[in-house]
Amino acid sequence: MQNIGAFGFAIGSRLVTAIVQLWVIATLVFSLMYIMPGDPVLMLLGPDSNPTPEAIAATRAQLGLDQPVLSQYVKWLGGAMQGNLGTSLDGYPVAQYIGNGVFKTLELAFAAILVASLIGVPLGIAAALNRGRFLDGLLTSVATLGNAGGDGRPGLPLDGPAFGGRASAVPQQLRRRDD
């Protein structure tokens, strides 16, 4: 019974940590709008449009940028918690941009897990069976160098002409049409 309590505490503390991290990241993302140089309203209207002060004020009011920063933050955070991340400068919902990338991210993650399992598990077993020998040292060194090289480099060869410029572990029939 004591193990269940410790497990529940561990899960609860990780959940609280995740919520705090999401809040910090959300706050930083919101703050970027005020940290970045330039005026988002002028970017939206176009740099060559020479907008009138009335047009700038109307756009600020339409976007809610004429309200205090704290009010904008609370409204944005409330919308983000409900899944409404707003619209980008080109008029498309931000959630749509994120949603389009999720499928490709999951596809890449599945391919990485598959490759890591098919290669890493047998090599790990071989290293364990030859503990303290040359093969163990060699495989441990290769694994250490692989981890030091970064996460993106192993996927670069998969994006070459042999794969049609695009790696895919998902059959064509299961992909969305816009991929």
N, CA and C atoms as a LAMMPS dump frame, in Angstrom:
ITEM: TIMESTEP
0
ITEM: NUMBER OF ATOMS
537
ITEM: BOX BOUNDS ff ff ff
-5.0000000000000000e+02 5.0000000000000000e+02
-5.0000000000000000e+02 5.0000000000000000e+02
-5.0000000000000000e+02 5.0000000000000000e+02
ITEM: ATOMS id mol type element x y z
1 1 1 N 0.813 -1.193 0
2 1 2 C 0 0 0
3 1 3 C 0.861 1.263 0
4 2 1 N 2.022 1.175 0.662
5 2 2 C 2.908 2.327 0.722
6 2 3 C 3.473 2.661 -0.659
7 3 1 N 3.721 1.634 -1.501
8 3 2 C 4.231 1.87 -2.847
9 3 3 C 3.217 2.61 -3.702
10 4 1 N 1.928 2.335 -3.518
11 4 2 C 0.891 3.018 -4.296
12 4 3 C 0.862 4.495 -3.946
13 5 1 N 1.033 4.826 -2.673
14 5 2 C 1.067 6.223 -2.253
15 5 3 C 2.257 6.963 -2.841
16 6 1 N 3.414 6.308 -2.849
17 6 2 C 4.61 6.929 -3.422
18 6 3 C 4.451 7.11 -4.924
19 7 1 N 3.831 6.128 -5.573
20 7 2 C 3.599 6.229 -7.019
21 7 3 C 2.632 7.367 -7.316
22 8 1 N 1.565 7.475 -6.545
23 8 2 C 0.596 8.563 -6.732
24 8 3 C 1.228 9.924 -6.51
25 9 1 N 2.095 10.011 -5.487
26 9 2 C 2.794 11.274 -5.228
27 9 3 C 3.71 11.63 -6.394
28 10 1 N 4.412 10.636 -6.936
29 10 2 C 5.315 10.89 -8.065
30 10 3 C 4.535 11.369 -9.287
31 11 1 N 3.412 10.718 -9.572
32 11 2 C 2.592 11.128 -10.712
33 11 3 C 2.03 12.525 -10.481
34 12 1 N 1.538 12.783 -9.28
35 12 2 C 0.983 14.1 -8.962
36 12 3 C 2.015 15.208 -9.072
37 13 1 N 3.217 14.957 -8.557
38 13 2 C 4.256 15.999 -8.622
39 13 3 C 4.69 16.249 -10.061
40 14 1 N 4.729 15.198 -10.867
41 14 2 C 5.082 15.399 -12.283
42 14 3 C 3.985 16.163 -13.017
43 15 1 N 2.747 15.893 -12.667
44 15 2 C 1.632 16.605 -13.291
45 15 3 C 1.673 18.088 -12.933
46 16 1 N 1.926 18.395 -11.677
47 16 2 C 2.033 19.79 -11.251
48 16 3 C 3.207 20.467 -11.954
49 17 1 N 4.325 19.769 -12.045
50 17 2 C 5.496 20.314 -12.737
51 17 3 C 5.178 20.585 -14.21
52 18 1 N 4.475 19.667 -14.857
53 18 2 C 4.116 19.853 -16.262
54 18 3 C 3.199 21.062 -16.446
55 19 1 N 2.252 21.245 -15.534
56 19 2 C 1.339 22.391 -15.631
57 19 3 C 2.109 23.695 -15.46
58 20 1 N 3.026 23.732 -14.505
59 20 2 C 3.835 24.942 -14.295
60 20 3 C 4.705 25.218 -15.519
61 21 1 N 5.297 24.179 -16.094
62 21 2 C 6.125 24.368 -17.284
63 21 3 C 5.298 24.881 -18.454
64 22 1 N 4.108 24.334 -18.646
65 22 2 C 3.235 24.818 -19.723
66 22 3 C 2.866 26.284 -19.517
67 23 1 N 2.603 26.666 -18.28
68 23 2 C 2.262 28.057 -17.998
69 23 3 C 3.449 28.984 -18.285
70 24 1 N 4.648 28.566 -17.884
71 24 2 C 5.843 29.385 -18.144
72 24 3 C 6.076 29.521 -19.649
73 25 1 N 5.959 28.429 -20.374
74 25 2 C 6.153 28.468 -21.829
75 25 3 C 5.091 29.349 -22.482
76 26 1 N 3.839 29.211 -22.049
77 26 2 C 2.764 30.034 -22.609
78 26 3 C 3.021 31.517 -22.351
79 27 1 N 3.495 31.825 -21.161
80 27 2 C 3.793 33.222 -20.827
81 27 3 C 4.941 33.75 -21.681
82 28 1 N 5.968 32.931 -21.892
83 28 2 C 7.078 33.361 -22.744
84 28 3 C 6.624 33.571 -24.191
85 29 1 N 5.782 32.672 -24.686
86 29 2 C 5.287 32.813 -26.058
87 29 3 C 4.479 34.096 -26.197
88 30 1 N 3.611 34.375 -25.23
89 30 2 C 2.832 35.615 -25.275
90 30 3 C 3.758 36.832 -25.212
91 31 1 N 4.782 36.76 -24.366
92 31 2 C 5.705 37.885 -24.196
93 31 3 C 6.511 38.174 -25.446
94 32 1 N 6.696 37.184 -26.307
95 32 2 C 7.475 37.4 -27.532
96 32 3 C 6.888 38.509 -28.392
97 33 1 N 5.562 38.656 -28.363
98 33 2 C 4.933 39.688 -29.178
99 33 3 C 5.405 41.085 -28.76
100 34 1 N 5.699 41.256 -27.472
101 34 2 C 6.135 42.554 -26.99
102 34 3 C 7.648 42.703 -26.987
103 35 1 N 8.357 41.583 -27.044
104 35 2 C 9.817 41.627 -27.033
105 35 3 C 10.367 41.843 -28.443
106 36 1 N 9.692 41.254 -29.434
107 36 2 C 10.183 41.34 -30.814
108 36 3 C 10.094 42.775 -31.331
109 37 1 N 11.057 43.164 -32.151
110 37 2 C 11.009 44.513 -32.708
111 37 3 C 9.893 44.631 -33.744
112 38 1 N 9.423 45.835 -33.926
113 38 2 C 8.387 46.077 -34.913
114 38 3 C 7.001 46.052 -34.292
115 39 1 N 6.047 46.498 -35.076
116 39 2 C 4.665 46.583 -34.632
117 39 3 C 3.861 45.51 -35.349
118 40 1 N 3.196 44.603 -34.62
119 40 2 C 2.429 43.556 -35.29
120 40 3 C 1.311 44.105 -36.169
121 41 1 N 0.762 45.253 -35.807
122 41 2 C -0.308 45.845 -36.612
123 41 3 C 0.245 46.317 -37.954
124 42 1 N 1.416 46.926 -37.935
125 42 2 C 2.026 47.36 -39.193
126 42 3 C 2.422 46.165 -40.055
127 43 1 N 2.855 45.084 -39.412
128 43 2 C 3.176 43.875 -40.177
129 43 3 C 1.917 43.304 -40.814
130 44 1 N 0.818 43.32 -40.094
131 44 2 C -0.441 42.794 -40.607
132 44 3 C -0.959 43.645 -41.757
133 45 1 N -0.855 44.952 -41.616
134 45 2 C -1.351 45.841 -42.663
135 45 3 C -0.416 45.887 -43.865
136 46 1 N 0.818 45.504 -43.661
137 46 2 C 1.789 45.509 -44.752
138 46 3 C 2.697 46.713 -44.652
139 47 1 N 4.001 46.502 -44.832
140 47 2 C 4.949 47.601 -44.659
141 47 3 C 4.826 48.677 -45.734
142 48 1 N 4.308 48.315 -46.899
143 48 2 C 4.224 49.289 -47.991
144 48 3 C 2.852 49.934 -48.112
145 49 1 N 1.942 49.659 -47.182
146 49 2 C 0.577 50.154 -47.324
147 49 3 C 0.396 51.593 -46.855
148 50 1 N 1.356 52.135 -46.115
149 50 2 C 1.257 53.47 -45.551
150 50 3 C -0.115 53.698 -44.916
151 51 1 N -0.438 52.928 -43.869
152 51 2 C -1.763 53.049 -43.269
153 51 3 C -1.938 54.366 -42.522
154 52 1 N -3.149 54.812 -42.48
155 52 2 C -3.467 56.036 -41.735
156 52 3 C -3.519 55.707 -40.252
157 53 1 N -3.354 56.713 -39.416
158 53 2 C -3.467 56.463 -37.973
159 53 3 C -4.829 55.881 -37.587
160 54 1 N -5.873 56.252 -38.327
161 54 2 C -7.205 55.71 -38.045
162 54 3 C -7.253 54.206 -38.354
163 55 1 N -6.612 53.799 -39.467
164 55 2 C -6.594 52.382 -39.83
165 55 3 C -5.788 51.583 -38.805
166 56 1 N -4.697 52.146 -38.333
167 56 2 C -3.889 51.474 -37.314
168 56 3 C -4.693 51.324 -36.028
169 57 1 N -5.377 52.394 -35.61
170 57 2 C -6.177 52.334 -34.387
171 57 3 C -7.326 51.336 -34.527
172 58 1 N -7.962 51.301 -35.693
173 58 2 C -9.066 50.36 -35.909
174 58 3 C -8.57 48.912 -35.866
175 59 1 N -7.416 48.66 -36.451
176 59 2 C -6.86 47.307 -36.429
177 59 3 C -6.459 46.916 -35.016
178 60 1 N -5.878 47.851 -34.269
179 60 2 C -5.527 47.571 -32.874
180 60 3 C -6.778 47.215 -32.068
181 61 1 N -7.86 47.955 -32.29
182 61 2 C -9.11 47.674 -31.572
183 61 3 C -9.683 46.322 -31.992
184 62 1 N -9.609 46.01 -33.275
185 62 2 C -10.132 44.733 -33.783
186 62 3 C -9.364 43.558 -33.187
187 63 1 N -8.053 43.693 -33.035
188 63 2 C -7.226 42.621 -32.495
189 63 3 C -7.166 42.624 -30.965
190 64 1 N -7.709 43.669 -30.347
191 64 2 C -7.665 43.764 -28.884
192 64 3 C -6.346 44.277 -28.364
193 65 1 N -5.518 44.832 -29.235
194 65 2 C -4.209 45.333 -28.822
195 65 3 C -4.285 46.711 -28.174
196 66 1 N -5.477 47.289 -28.148
197 66 2 C -5.655 48.575 -27.487
198 66 3 C -5.974 48.405 -25.998
199 67 1 N -6.116 47.181 -25.547
200 67 2 C -6.399 46.88 -24.147
201 67 3 C -5.092 46.749 -23.371
202 68 1 N -5.156 46.832 -22.044
203 68 2 C -3.925 46.648 -21.246
204 68 3 C -3.321 45.264 -21.47
205 69 1 N -2.002 45.178 -21.307
206 69 2 C -1.279 43.939 -21.569
207 69 3 C -1.794 42.802 -20.686
208 70 1 N -2.065 43.073 -19.419
209 70 2 C -2.55 42.028 -18.523
210 70 3 C -3.908 41.502 -18.989
211 71 1 N -4.764 42.375 -19.445
212 71 2 C -6.074 41.96 -19.967
213 71 3 C -5.907 41.106 -21.224
214 72 1 N -4.999 41.495 -22.092
215 72 2 C -4.722 40.71 -23.303
216 72 3 C -4.199 39.327 -22.928
217 73 1 N -3.309 39.284 -21.927
218 73 2 C -2.714 38.017 -21.507
219 73 3 C -3.771 37.068 -20.945
220 74 1 N -4.632 37.582 -20.077
221 74 2 C -5.671 36.746 -19.47
222 74 3 C -6.614 36.221 -20.551
223 75 1 N -6.995 37.08 -21.488
224 75 2 C -7.888 36.646 -22.575
225 75 3 C -7.2 35.599 -23.452
226 76 1 N -5.921 35.826 -23.785
227 76 2 C -5.183 34.882 -24.625
228 76 3 C -4.993 33.554 -23.915
229 77 1 N -4.609 33.58 -22.635
230 77 2 C -4.384 32.354 -21.881
231 77 3 C -5.684 31.566 -21.735
232 78 1 N -6.795 32.264 -21.478
233 78 2 C -8.09 31.583 -21.391
234 78 3 C -8.455 30.914 -22.699
235 79 1 N -8.223 31.602 -23.815
236 79 2 C -8.489 31.008 -25.122
237 79 3 C -7.581 29.821 -25.398
238 80 1 N -6.307 29.945 -25.017
239 80 2 C -5.357 28.854 -25.246
240 80 3 C -5.738 27.621 -24.434
241 81 1 N -6.239 27.815 -23.23
242 81 2 C -6.653 26.68 -22.402
243 81 3 C -7.874 25.976 -22.991
244 82 1 N -8.63 26.684 -23.825
245 82 2 C -9.794 26.089 -24.478
246 82 3 C -9.464 25.61 -25.889
247 83 1 N -8.203 25.724 -26.295
248 83 2 C -7.797 25.257 -27.617
249 83 3 C -7.828 26.334 -28.688
250 84 1 N -8.223 27.545 -28.349
251 84 2 C -8.244 28.648 -29.301
252 84 3 C -6.94 29.421 -29.166
253 85 1 N -6.015 29.174 -30.078
254 85 2 C -4.708 29.824 -30.024
255 85 3 C -4.657 31.096 -30.851
256 86 1 N -5.794 31.497 -31.398
257 86 2 C -5.851 32.716 -32.193
258 86 3 C -5.565 32.443 -33.658
259 87 1 N -5.346 33.532 -34.392
260 87 2 C -5.057 33.421 -35.819
261 87 3 C -3.689 34.018 -36.102
262 88 1 N -3.057 33.5 -37.132
263 88 2 C -1.745 34.013 -37.52
264 88 3 C -1.94 35.289 -38.335
265 89 1 N -0.844 35.921 -38.692
266 89 2 C -0.94 37.16 -39.458
267 89 3 C -1.528 36.955 -40.848
268 90 1 N -1.476 35.722 -41.366
269 90 2 C -2.07 35.478 -42.679
270 90 3 C -3.512 34.986 -42.591
271 91 1 N -4.091 34.998 -41.393
272 91 2 C -5.506 34.725 -41.237
273 91 3 C -5.894 33.293 -40.924
274 92 1 N -4.943 32.376 -40.884
275 92 2 C -5.253 30.977 -40.587
276 92 3 C -5.161 30.733 -39.077
277 93 1 N -5.988 29.832 -38.545
278 93 2 C -5.894 29.517 -37.118
279 93 3 C -4.537 28.89 -36.772
280 94 1 N -3.955 29.327 -35.675
281 94 2 C -2.661 28.806 -35.242
282 94 3 C -2.774 27.317 -34.926
283 95 1 N -3.906 26.903 -34.348
284 95 2 C -4.104 25.488 -34.028
285 95 3 C -4.047 24.623 -35.293
286 96 1 N -4.473 25.187 -36.431
287 96 2 C -4.41 24.446 -37.695
288 96 3 C -2.956 24.222 -38.111
289 97 1 N -2.117 25.237 -37.937
290 97 2 C -0.696 25.069 -38.253
291 97 3 C -0.075 23.992 -37.37
292 98 1 N -0.383 24.035 -36.083
293 98 2 C 0.162 23.044 -35.164
294 98 3 C -0.37 21.66 -35.513
295 99 1 N -1.666 21.574 -35.799
296 99 2 C -2.278 20.292 -36.153
297 99 3 C -1.664 19.678 -37.392
298 100 1 N -1.312 20.496 -38.373
299 100 2 C -0.677 19.976 -39.585
300 100 3 C 0.686 19.368 -39.295
301 101 1 N 1.393 19.894 -38.309
302 101 2 C 2.712 19.379 -37.976
303 101 3 C 2.689 18.178 -37.05
304 102 1 N 1.585 17.969 -36.341
305 102 2 C 1.515 16.872 -35.379
306 102 3 C 1.629 15.526 -36.079
307 103 1 N 0.945 15.362 -37.202
308 103 2 C 0.982 14.076 -37.901
309 103 3 C 2.403 13.75 -38.348
310 104 1 N 3.096 14.73 -38.882
311 104 2 C 4.47 14.501 -39.335
312 104 3 C 5.398 14.226 -38.151
313 105 1 N 5.164 14.886 -37.034
314 105 2 C 5.967 14.652 -35.845
315 105 3 C 5.758 13.238 -35.316
316 106 1 N 4.508 12.802 -35.258
317 106 2 C 4.223 11.439 -34.8
318 106 3 C 4.809 10.403 -35.748
319 107 1 N 4.765 10.682 -37.031
320 107 2 C 5.341 9.781 -38.032
321 107 3 C 6.847 9.632 -37.821
322 108 1 N 7.52 10.748 -37.593
323 108 2 C 8.957 10.716 -37.357
324 108 3 C 9.285 10.022 -36.032
325 109 1 N 8.473 10.277 -35.005
326 109 2 C 8.699 9.63 -33.713
327 109 3 C 8.526 8.116 -33.832
328 110 1 N 7.509 7.678 -34.556
329 110 2 C 7.29 6.242 -34.744
330 110 3 C 8.474 5.615 -35.479
331 111 1 N 8.948 6.283 -36.528
332 111 2 C 10.096 5.756 -37.272
333 111 3 C 11.341 5.696 -36.389
334 112 1 N 11.548 6.705 -35.544
335 112 2 C 12.712 6.721 -34.659
336 112 3 C 12.64 5.601 -33.627
337 113 1 N 11.461 5.38 -33.066
338 113 2 C 11.307 4.299 -32.089
339 113 3 C 11.542 2.951 -32.746
340 114 1 N 11.032 2.81 -33.964
341 114 2 C 11.196 1.554 -34.685
342 114 3 C 12.673 1.28 -34.967
343 115 1 N 13.375 2.28 -35.482
344 115 2 C 14.802 2.108 -35.79
345 115 3 C 15.602 1.865 -34.514
346 116 1 N 15.303 2.635 -33.46
347 116 2 C 16.032 2.459 -32.199
348 116 3 C 15.797 1.071 -31.622
349 117 1 N 14.579 0.581 -31.741
350 117 2 C 14.282 -0.758 -31.204
351 117 3 C 14.955 -1.852 -32.018
352 118 1 N 14.902 -1.73 -33.328
353 118 2 C 15.467 -2.783 -34.184
354 118 3 C 16.986 -2.825 -34.146
355 119 1 N 17.603 -1.684 -33.907
356 119 2 C 19.068 -1.639 -33.879
357 119 3 C 19.595 -1.639 -32.437
358 120 1 N 19.001 -0.814 -31.594
359 120 2 C 19.535 -0.629 -30.251
360 120 3 C 19.38 -1.817 -29.332
361 121 1 N 18.228 -2.476 -29.383
362 121 2 C 18.01 -3.607 -28.476
363 121 3 C 18.982 -4.752 -28.771
364 122 1 N 19.121 -5.205 -30.027
365 122 2 C 20.095 -6.279 -30.271
366 122 3 C 21.533 -5.883 -29.927
367 123 1 N 21.911 -4.635 -30.225
368 123 2 C 23.268 -4.205 -29.886
369 123 3 C 23.459 -4.107 -28.375
370 124 1 N 22.41 -3.697 -27.65
371 124 2 C 22.483 -3.654 -26.194
372 124 3 C 22.629 -5.04 -25.599
373 125 1 N 21.909 -5.996 -26.162
374 125 2 C 22.034 -7.379 -25.699
375 125 3 C 23.433 -7.914 -25.978
376 126 1 N 23.947 -7.592 -27.171
377 126 2 C 25.303 -8.05 -27.517
378 126 3 C 26.332 -7.451 -26.572
379 127 1 N 26.166 -6.17 -26.235
380 127 2 C 27.106 -5.54 -25.3
381 127 3 C 26.998 -6.158 -23.912
382 128 1 N 25.769 -6.48 -23.489
383 128 2 C 25.579 -7.071 -22.156
384 128 3 C 26.164 -8.474 -22.087
385 129 1 N 26.028 -9.226 -23.168
386 129 2 C 26.562 -10.586 -23.179
387 129 3 C 28.086 -10.596 -23.224
388 130 1 N 28.681 -9.512 -23.691
389 130 2 C 30.145 -9.421 -23.795
390 130 3 C 30.692 -8.365 -22.835
391 131 1 N 30.138 -8.305 -21.649
392 131 2 C 30.501 -7.283 -20.678
393 131 3 C 31.992 -7.342 -20.341
394 132 1 N 32.616 -6.165 -20.43
395 132 2 C 34.027 -6.062 -20.104
396 132 3 C 34.955 -6.451 -21.239
397 133 1 N 34.435 -6.855 -22.366
398 133 2 C 35.262 -7.259 -23.511
399 133 3 C 35.321 -6.123 -24.525
400 134 1 N 36.076 -6.401 -25.59
401 134 2 C 36.267 -5.397 -26.645
402 134 3 C 34.941 -4.975 -27.275
403 135 1 N 34.064 -5.926 -27.594
404 135 2 C 32.787 -5.613 -28.244
405 135 3 C 31.931 -4.704 -27.36
406 136 1 N 31.95 -4.931 -26.064
407 136 2 C 31.204 -4.08 -25.13
408 136 3 C 31.728 -2.647 -25.185
409 137 1 N 33.042 -2.492 -25.138
410 137 2 C 33.638 -1.156 -25.208
411 137 3 C 33.346 -0.465 -26.525
412 138 1 N 33.414 -1.232 -27.63
413 138 2 C 33.144 -0.657 -28.942
414 138 3 C 31.693 -0.187 -29.051
415 139 1 N 30.763 -1.047 -28.662
416 139 2 C 29.349 -0.688 -28.768
417 139 3 C 28.981 0.456 -27.824
418 140 1 N 29.566 0.48 -26.637
419 140 2 C 29.325 1.579 -25.705
420 140 3 C 29.879 2.882 -26.265
421 141 1 N 31.042 2.837 -26.884
422 141 2 C 31.627 4.042 -27.489
423 141 3 C 30.773 4.552 -28.646
424 142 1 N 30.31 3.645 -29.494
425 142 2 C 29.46 4.041 -30.621
426 142 3 C 28.157 4.658 -30.11
427 143 1 N 27.574 4.054 -29.067
428 143 2 C 26.338 4.592 -28.501
429 143 3 C 26.56 5.98 -27.904
430 144 1 N 27.704 6.163 -27.228
431 144 2 C 28.017 7.462 -26.636
432 144 3 C 28.209 8.517 -27.718
433 145 1 N 28.918 8.18 -28.779
434 145 2 C 29.102 9.122 -29.886
435 145 3 C 27.777 9.44 -30.569
436 146 1 N 26.917 8.441 -30.695
437 146 2 C 25.606 8.669 -31.298
438 146 3 C 24.756 9.614 -30.475
439 147 1 N 24.815 9.487 -29.166
440 147 2 C 24.059 10.393 -28.303
441 147 3 C 24.639 11.793 -28.304
442 148 1 N 25.941 11.916 -28.47
443 148 2 C 26.583 13.226 -28.47
444 148 3 C 26.339 13.976 -29.774
445 149 1 N 25.991 13.265 -30.83
446 149 2 C 25.838 13.892 -32.143
447 149 3 C 24.562 14.68 -32.342
448 150 1 N 23.602 14.564 -31.48
449 150 2 C 22.351 15.296 -31.642
450 150 3 C 21.245 14.4 -32.188
451 151 1 N 20.023 14.859 -32.062
452 151 2 C 18.875 14.044 -32.433
453 151 3 C 18.528 14.134 -33.913
454 152 1 N 18.823 15.238 -34.556
455 152 2 C 18.363 15.433 -35.923
456 152 3 C 19.214 14.794 -36.996
457 153 1 N 20.489 14.597 -36.731
458 153 2 C 21.392 14.107 -37.771
459 153 3 C 21.057 12.723 -38.306
460 154 1 N 20.655 11.762 -37.49
461 154 2 C 20.362 10.439 -38.063
462 154 3 C 19.216 10.455 -39.073
463 155 1 N 18.306 11.406 -38.977
464 155 2 C 17.177 11.455 -39.901
465 155 3 C 17.497 12.117 -41.227
466 156 1 N 18.62 12.826 -41.323
467 156 2 C 18.946 13.53 -42.558
468 156 3 C 19.079 12.613 -43.775
469 157 1 N 19.743 11.452 -43.667
470 157 2 C 19.834 10.588 -44.85
471 157 3 C 18.48 10.061 -45.314
472 158 1 N 17.503 10.009 -44.428
473 158 2 C 16.182 9.501 -44.792
474 158 3 C 15.401 10.485 -45.654
475 159 1 N 15.861 11.716 -45.748
476 159 2 C 15.138 12.716 -46.514
477 159 3 C 15.744 12.904 -47.904
478 160 1 N 16.506 11.951 -48.364
479 160 2 C 17.186 12.07 -49.65
480 160 3 C 16.349 11.567 -50.812
481 161 1 N 16.937 11.563 -51.988
482 161 2 C 16.212 11.151 -53.193
483 161 3 C 15.761 9.694 -53.169
484 162 1 N 16.452 8.851 -52.416
485 162 2 C 16.04 7.448 -52.347
486 162 3 C 14.657 7.309 -51.737
487 163 1 N 14.255 8.288 -50.927
488 163 2 C 12.938 8.27 -50.307
489 163 3 C 12.011 9.289 -50.953
490 164 1 N 12.353 9.767 -52.127
491 164 2 C 11.516 10.759 -52.789
492 164 3 C 11.535 12.098 -52.093
493 165 1 N 12.606 12.364 -51.381
494 165 2 C 12.703 13.639 -50.681
495 165 3 C 11.924 13.664 -49.386
496 166 1 N 11.341 12.536 -48.993
497 166 2 C 10.515 12.517 -47.797
498 166 3 C 10.518 11.115 -47.209
499 167 1 N 10.879 11.012 -45.946
500 167 2 C 10.852 9.713 -45.272
501 167 3 C 9.454 9.457 -44.746
502 168 1 N 9.01 8.209 -44.808
503 168 2 C 7.68 7.902 -44.302
504 168 3 C 7.623 6.47 -43.804
505 169 1 N 7.177 6.311 -42.565
506 169 2 C 6.972 4.976 -42.011
507 169 3 C 5.5 4.598 -42.066
508 170 1 N 4.659 5.524 -42.554
509 170 2 C 3.224 5.288 -42.622
510 170 3 C 2.853 4.978 -44.069
511 171 1 N 2.104 3.904 -44.32
512 171 2 C 1.706 3.583 -45.693
513 171 3 C 0.905 4.709 -46.336
514 172 1 N 1.004 4.824 -47.64
515 172 2 C 0.345 5.892 -48.391
516 172 3 C -1.162 5.938 -48.119
517 173 1 N -1.803 4.774 -47.947
518 173 2 C -3.242 4.727 -47.75
519 173 3 C -3.679 5.362 -46.436
520 174 1 N -2.791 5.402 -45.453
521 174 2 C -3.144 5.938 -44.148
522 174 3 C -2.82 7.422 -44
523 175 1 N -2.142 8.01 -44.961
524 175 2 C -1.765 9.417 -44.869
525 175 3 C -2.917 10.312 -45.278
526 176 1 N -2.885 11.523 -44.748
527 176 2 C -3.875 12.527 -45.157
528 176 3 C -3.534 12.979 -46.557
529 177 1 N -4.495 13.518 -47.251
530 177 2 C -4.286 13.932 -48.64
531 177 3 C -3.407 15.148 -48.794
532 178 1 N -3.306 16.002 -47.764
533 178 2 C -2.503 17.219 -47.882
534 178 3 C -1.044 16.997 -47.546
535 179 1 N -0.624 15.772 -47.228
536 179 2 C 0.79 15.487 -46.913
537 179 3 C 1.61 15.437 -48.188
